[in-house]
Amino acid sequence: MIFQVGQFLLDDAIKSNKGSTFHAICTQPRRIAAISVAQRVAQERCEPCGGQSSVGYQIRLERRLPRTKGSILYCTTGILIQFLQSDPYLENVSHLLLDEVHERDVLTDFILTVVRDLLPKRPQLRVVLMSATINSETFSNYFNGCPVLLVPGLTYPIKNFYLEDILTLIDYRVRPKIPKRFRGRQDPQSLKLDIDYTQLMVPFIEEMETNRSFPYHVLKSLRMRESEEAPEDLLVELLKHICTNERNGAILVFLPGNSIFKSLLYTCICDSNYFYWQVGSKSVACIKSYLQIAILAAVDT
């Protein structure tokens, strides 16, 4: 919806002969998101991003500003706070769209507080809070019972596979790591993590042993803390299994950081000596997307 809401408002203002008074700011919690959303919206409107077009963005140390009227500016929450410092009443803004408000970081919460106090002084300012997982009742009460619009989405059937299911499916064994040493002894922090993990997992593993629901090697792997770290070779073997045994499609692998992405990419290259795998009639390519996540796409060759 973040791609469409701003366009709906802009198009409605133009049709109502109010385009010259429309200027929307849409915030994103991350710089990459602000850039990618602005570029996507500009592409949908068949316009360049920035210049004299209706869509632009501004982040720290970089900006492609749209025209001053009849436009949508995508920016980070930090940039909006800078705007509030120079223009406390947002006199040049007609609509304020705050996306991903459920994240509740310090900047977003601060903006929500400022905007709530600002609305009585700027009653003509229109504020839209957006999120796919928002607790709408809490935010509605915070803004004095403002209306809530629910936009139903299209859902697809999902089947969950947990780590023990994957270890059984691909017959994978987790290899223990060599413990770190500190003055000849195991690192205290690593030892504490091992103890905490064991205390947490032992009841579940004992229940699995009683039910005999998983092979012995799976239970042995689950007793190791390394099993929760999603080693790159496990991901590689899982991807190979999917490409070999499942129907045609695509695979998305979400990773928490760029360093892990690079490590997985390196593992893939070392596994095949090529950037692409050839697995049956499919190929697998490791791609770094605009949102800094790893995308492994399985496509027909």
C-alpha positions as a Python dict, from the first residue, in 0.01 Angstrom:
ca = {
    (1, 'M'): (0, 0, 0),
    (2, 'I'): (290, 239, 54),
    (3, 'F'): (333, 253, -324),
    (4, 'Q'): (-30, 348, -383),
    (5, 'V'): (-164, 564, -97),
    (6, 'G'): (41, 869, -184),
    (7, 'Q'): (-52, 838, -551),
    (8, 'F'): (-423, 807, -466),
    (9, 'L'): (-405, 1129, -264),
    (10, 'L'): (-209, 1314, -532),
    (11, 'D'): (-437, 1204, -816),
    (12, 'D'): (-746, 1298, -614),
    (13, 'A'): (-602, 1643, -542),
    (14, 'I'): (-530, 1696, -912),
    (15, 'K'): (-882, 1589, -1013),
    (16, 'S'): (-1024, 1825, -748),
    (17, 'N'): (-821, 2116, -887),
    (18, 'K'): (-617, 2125, -566),
    (19, 'G'): (-295, 1987, -705),
    (20, 'S'): (-111, 2316, -653),
    (21, 'T'): (-176, 2298, -278),
    (22, 'F'): (-78, 1932, -240),
    (23, 'H'): (259, 1834, -101),
    (24, 'A'): (290, 1502, 83),
    (25, 'I'): (579, 1372, 290),
    (26, 'C'): (602, 996, 337),
    (27, 'T'): (849, 864, 590),
    (28, 'Q'): (1040, 538, 585),
    (29, 'P'): (1245, 403, 877),
    (30, 'R'): (1546, 321, 654),
    (31, 'R'): (1730, 508, 381),
    (32, 'I'): (1731, 218, 136),
    (33, 'A'): (1353, 187, 168),
    (34, 'A'): (1300, 559, 104),
    (35, 'I'): (1506, 544, -216),
    (36, 'S'): (1357, 221, -351),
    (37, 'V'): (995, 324, -281),
    (38, 'A'): (1046, 664, -446),
    (39, 'Q'): (1202, 504, -753),
    (40, 'R'): (921, 249, -777),
    (41, 'V'): (648, 514, -752),
    (42, 'A'): (823, 733, -1009),
    (43, 'Q'): (844, 435, -1243),
    (44, 'E'): (473, 363, -1198),
    (45, 'R'): (394, 724, -1287),
    (46, 'C'): (628, 711, -1590),
    (47, 'E'): (834, 998, -1452),
    (48, 'P'): (1195, 1045, -1347),
    (49, 'C'): (1270, 1044, -978),
    (50, 'G'): (1344, 1399, -871),
    (51, 'G'): (1387, 1710, -1080),
    (52, 'Q'): (1055, 1864, -1180),
    (53, 'S'): (863, 1540, -1144),
    (54, 'S'): (596, 1463, -885),
    (55, 'V'): (807, 1208, -691),
    (56, 'G'): (1140, 1242, -513),
    (57, 'Y'): (1331, 1145, -203),
    (58, 'Q'): (1568, 1287, 54),
    (59, 'I'): (1798, 1100, 287),
    (60, 'R'): (2113, 1196, 471),
    (61, 'L'): (2378, 1325, 227),
    (62, 'E'): (2162, 1253, -77),
    (63, 'R'): (1845, 1396, -225),
    (64, 'R'): (1646, 1407, -544),
    (65, 'L'): (1376, 1656, -465),
    (66, 'P'): (1048, 1674, -659),
    (67, 'R'): (872, 1996, -750),
    (68, 'T'): (750, 2199, -454),
    (69, 'K'): (377, 2159, -532),
    (70, 'G'): (173, 1863, -648),
    (71, 'S'): (436, 1617, -531),
    (72, 'I'): (530, 1338, -293),
    (73, 'L'): (859, 1338, -103),
    (74, 'Y'): (985, 1012, 48),
    (75, 'C'): (1231, 1057, 331),
    (76, 'T'): (1359, 898, 649),
    (77, 'T'): (1222, 982, 993),
    (78, 'G'): (1543, 1168, 1072),
    (79, 'I'): (1493, 1400, 774),
    (80, 'L'): (1137, 1475, 889),
    (81, 'I'): (1271, 1579, 1228),
    (82, 'Q'): (1505, 1821, 1050),
    (83, 'F'): (1203, 1964, 865),
    (84, 'L'): (1026, 2011, 1197),
    (85, 'Q'): (1322, 2207, 1332),
    (86, 'S'): (1307, 2460, 1046),
    (87, 'D'): (927, 2449, 1000),
    (88, 'P'): (763, 2345, 1330),
    (89, 'Y'): (410, 2372, 1190),
    (90, 'L'): (487, 2203, 856),
    (91, 'E'): (323, 2493, 675),
    (92, 'N'): (435, 2363, 335),
    (93, 'V'): (298, 2012, 390),
    (94, 'S'): (-60, 1912, 318),
    (95, 'H'): (-35, 1538, 394),
    (96, 'L'): (196, 1347, 625),
    (97, 'L'): (222, 970, 571),
    (98, 'L'): (407, 775, 840),
    (99, 'D'): (487, 421, 726),
    (100, 'E'): (592, 123, 939),
    (101, 'V'): (482, 293, 1260),
    (102, 'H'): (464, -45, 1435),
    (103, 'E'): (844, -52, 1462),
    (104, 'R'): (818, 200, 1748),
    (105, 'D'): (1177, 321, 1733),
    (106, 'V'): (1279, 638, 1918),
    (107, 'L'): (1247, 868, 1614),
    (108, 'T'): (905, 735, 1513),
    (109, 'D'): (765, 766, 1865),
    (110, 'F'): (903, 1118, 1892),
    (111, 'I'): (740, 1215, 1561),
    (112, 'L'): (406, 1070, 1670),
    (113, 'T'): (419, 1279, 1988),
    (114, 'V'): (504, 1598, 1799),
    (115, 'V'): (240, 1538, 1532),
    (116, 'R'): (-34, 1475, 1788),
    (117, 'D'): (45, 1809, 1954),
    (118, 'L'): (69, 1977, 1615),
    (119, 'L'): (-273, 1875, 1480),
    (120, 'P'): (-480, 2118, 1694),
    (121, 'K'): (-264, 2401, 1559),
    (122, 'R'): (-272, 2269, 1201),
    (123, 'P'): (-622, 2118, 1163),
    (124, 'Q'): (-590, 2122, 783),
    (125, 'L'): (-289, 1886, 798),
    (126, 'R'): (-386, 1530, 708),
    (127, 'V'): (-195, 1251, 881),
    (128, 'V'): (-199, 884, 773),
    (129, 'L'): (-37, 609, 981),
    (130, 'M'): (39, 293, 787),
    (131, 'S'): (156, -54, 878),
    (132, 'A'): (82, -413, 782),
    (133, 'T'): (101, -532, 1145),
    (134, 'I'): (-13, -226, 1336),
    (135, 'N'): (-223, -243, 1652),
    (136, 'S'): (-478, -3, 1508),
    (137, 'E'): (-682, 40, 1827),
    (138, 'T'): (-382, 162, 2027),
    (139, 'F'): (-285, 424, 1768),
    (140, 'S'): (-645, 530, 1714),
    (141, 'N'): (-689, 595, 2085),
    (142, 'Y'): (-360, 786, 2095),
    (143, 'F'): (-493, 1020, 1826),
    (144, 'N'): (-824, 1078, 2003),
    (145, 'G'): (-1025, 807, 1831),
    (146, 'C'): (-927, 877, 1472),
    (147, 'P'): (-1090, 652, 1206),
    (148, 'V'): (-926, 327, 1103),
    (149, 'L'): (-926, 187, 749),
    (150, 'L'): (-855, -182, 701),
    (151, 'V'): (-745, -290, 354),
    (152, 'P'): (-773, -668, 316),
    (153, 'G'): (-484, -834, 139),
    (154, 'L'): (-448, -1150, -64),
    (155, 'T'): (-323, -1442, 142),
    (156, 'Y'): (-167, -1764, 19),
    (157, 'P'): (-155, -2103, 191),
    (158, 'I'): (161, -2139, 399),
    (159, 'K'): (315, -2457, 538),
    (160, 'N'): (568, -2414, 816),
    (161, 'F'): (885, -2623, 830),
    (162, 'Y'): (1090, -2596, 1146),
    (163, 'L'): (1459, -2669, 1194),
    (164, 'E'): (1402, -3028, 1304),
    (165, 'D'): (1188, -3086, 994),
    (166, 'I'): (1461, -2949, 768),
    (167, 'L'): (1736, -3153, 933),
    (168, 'T'): (1526, -3464, 880),
    (169, 'L'): (1430, -3372, 525),
    (170, 'I'): (1783, -3320, 393),
    (171, 'D'): (1953, -3561, 636),
    (172, 'Y'): (2186, -3288, 761),
    (173, 'R'): (2420, -3311, 1060),
    (174, 'V'): (2525, -2996, 1243),
    (175, 'R'): (2898, -2985, 1310),
    (176, 'P'): (3010, -2843, 1647),
    (177, 'K'): (3241, -2544, 1643),
    (178, 'I'): (3572, -2537, 1827),
    (179, 'P'): (3498, -2343, 2149),
    (180, 'K'): (3679, -2014, 2199),
    (181, 'R'): (3951, -2020, 2461),
    (182, 'F'): (4021, -1751, 2720),
    (183, 'R'): (4343, -1806, 2917),
    (184, 'G'): (4331, -2176, 2845),
    (185, 'R'): (3964, -2209, 2933),
    (186, 'Q'): (3645, -2184, 2734),
    (187, 'D'): (3533, -1828, 2681),
    (188, 'P'): (3295, -1740, 2973),
    (189, 'Q'): (3043, -1567, 2747),
    (190, 'S'): (3032, -1860, 2506),
    (191, 'L'): (3001, -2102, 2799),
    (192, 'K'): (2709, -1903, 2940),
    (193, 'L'): (2533, -1909, 2602),
    (194, 'D'): (2578, -2285, 2584),
    (195, 'I'): (2430, -2331, 2933),
    (196, 'D'): (2134, -2103, 2862),
    (197, 'Y'): (2065, -2280, 2533),
    (198, 'T'): (2081, -2624, 2694),
    (199, 'Q'): (1840, -2524, 2970),
    (200, 'L'): (1598, -2388, 2714),
    (201, 'M'): (1610, -2678, 2468),
    (202, 'V'): (1640, -2985, 2690),
    (203, 'P'): (1264, -3009, 2772),
    (204, 'F'): (1170, -2993, 2403),
    (205, 'I'): (1435, -3245, 2299),
    (206, 'E'): (1332, -3488, 2575),
    (207, 'E'): (973, -3465, 2455),
    (208, 'M'): (1087, -3543, 2100),
    (209, 'E'): (1285, -3842, 2228),
    (210, 'T'): (980, -3971, 2415),
    (211, 'N'): (758, -3938, 2109),
    (212, 'R'): (1031, -4079, 1878),
    (213, 'S'): (922, -3826, 1620),
    (214, 'F'): (1268, -3747, 1482),
    (215, 'P'): (1587, -3945, 1406),
    (216, 'Y'): (1874, -3959, 1652),
    (217, 'H'): (2105, -3738, 1445),
    (218, 'V'): (1841, -3463, 1443),
    (219, 'L'): (1812, -3466, 1822),
    (220, 'K'): (2190, -3468, 1853),
    (221, 'S'): (2214, -3166, 1625),
    (222, 'L'): (1945, -2979, 1816),
    (223, 'R'): (2144, -3014, 2137),
    (224, 'M'): (2415, -2795, 1982),
    (225, 'R'): (2379, -2419, 1998),
    (226, 'E'): (2531, -2403, 1650),
    (227, 'S'): (2207, -2545, 1510),
    (228, 'E'): (2034, -2212, 1582),
    (229, 'E'): (2291, -2010, 1393),
    (230, 'A'): (2175, -2127, 1046),
    (231, 'P'): (2520, -2217, 906),
    (232, 'E'): (2574, -2131, 542),
    (233, 'D'): (2630, -2491, 435),
    (234, 'L'): (2290, -2585, 580),
    (235, 'L'): (2125, -2310, 373),
    (236, 'V'): (2310, -2428, 63),
    (237, 'E'): (2200, -2789, 110),
    (238, 'L'): (1841, -2679, 171),
    (239, 'L'): (1840, -2469, -148),
    (240, 'K'): (1979, -2762, -346),
    (241, 'H'): (1709, -2989, -208),
    (242, 'I'): (1433, -2745, -298),
    (243, 'C'): (1566, -2693, -651),
    (244, 'T'): (1602, -3068, -707),
    (245, 'N'): (1277, -3196, -555),
    (246, 'E'): (1022, -2914, -554),
    (247, 'R'): (821, -2763, -838),
    (248, 'N'): (935, -2459, -1032),
    (249, 'G'): (922, -2126, -855),
    (250, 'A'): (1135, -1876, -667),
    (251, 'I'): (1304, -1873, -327),
    (252, 'L'): (1350, -1576, -97),
    (253, 'V'): (1607, -1602, 179),
    (254, 'F'): (1593, -1323, 437),
    (255, 'L'): (1919, -1266, 619),
    (256, 'P'): (1981, -1025, 909),
    (257, 'G'): (2288, -849, 771),
    (258, 'N'): (2515, -780, 477),
    (259, 'S'): (2805, -977, 626),
    (260, 'I'): (2594, -1293, 646),
    (261, 'F'): (2479, -1238, 289),
    (262, 'K'): (2840, -1216, 171),
    (263, 'S'): (2929, -1529, 367),
    (264, 'L'): (2644, -1722, 208),
    (265, 'L'): (2740, -1594, -136),
    (266, 'Y'): (3100, -1705, -77),
    (267, 'T'): (2981, -2049, 30),
    (268, 'C'): (2773, -2080, -286),
    (269, 'I'): (3066, -1984, -508),
    (270, 'C'): (3303, -2223, -332),
    (271, 'D'): (3048, -2502, -362),
    (272, 'S'): (3018, -2485, -740),
    (273, 'N'): (3315, -2271, -851),
    (274, 'Y'): (3060, -2067, -1046),
    (275, 'F'): (2829, -1781, -962),
    (276, 'Y'): (2539, -1992, -1090),
    (277, 'W'): (2454, -2345, -990),
    (278, 'Q'): (2321, -2587, -1243),
    (279, 'V'): (2078, -2818, -1063),
    (280, 'G'): (1883, -3026, -1311),
    (281, 'S'): (1682, -2791, -1533),
    (282, 'K'): (1716, -2498, -1291),
    (283, 'S'): (1982, -2242, -1211),
    (284, 'V'): (2030, -2057, -884),
    (285, 'A'): (2169, -1704, -873),
    (286, 'C'): (2267, -1509, -563),
    (287, 'I'): (2145, -1152, -593),
    (288, 'K'): (2180, -856, -358),
    (289, 'S'): (1857, -656, -368),
    (290, 'Y'): (1789, -288, -304),
    (291, 'L'): (1663, -374, 44),
    (292, 'Q'): (1993, -531, 146),
    (293, 'I'): (1854, -884, 166),
    (294, 'A'): (1970, -1195, -9),
    (295, 'I'): (1749, -1319, -288),
    (296, 'L'): (1817, -1662, -425),
    (297, 'A'): (1603, -1704, -735),
    (298, 'A'): (1541, -2045, -884),
    (299, 'V'): (1444, -2008, -1248),
    (300, 'D'): (1406, -2234, -1548),
    (301, 'T'): (1700, -2247, -1787),
}
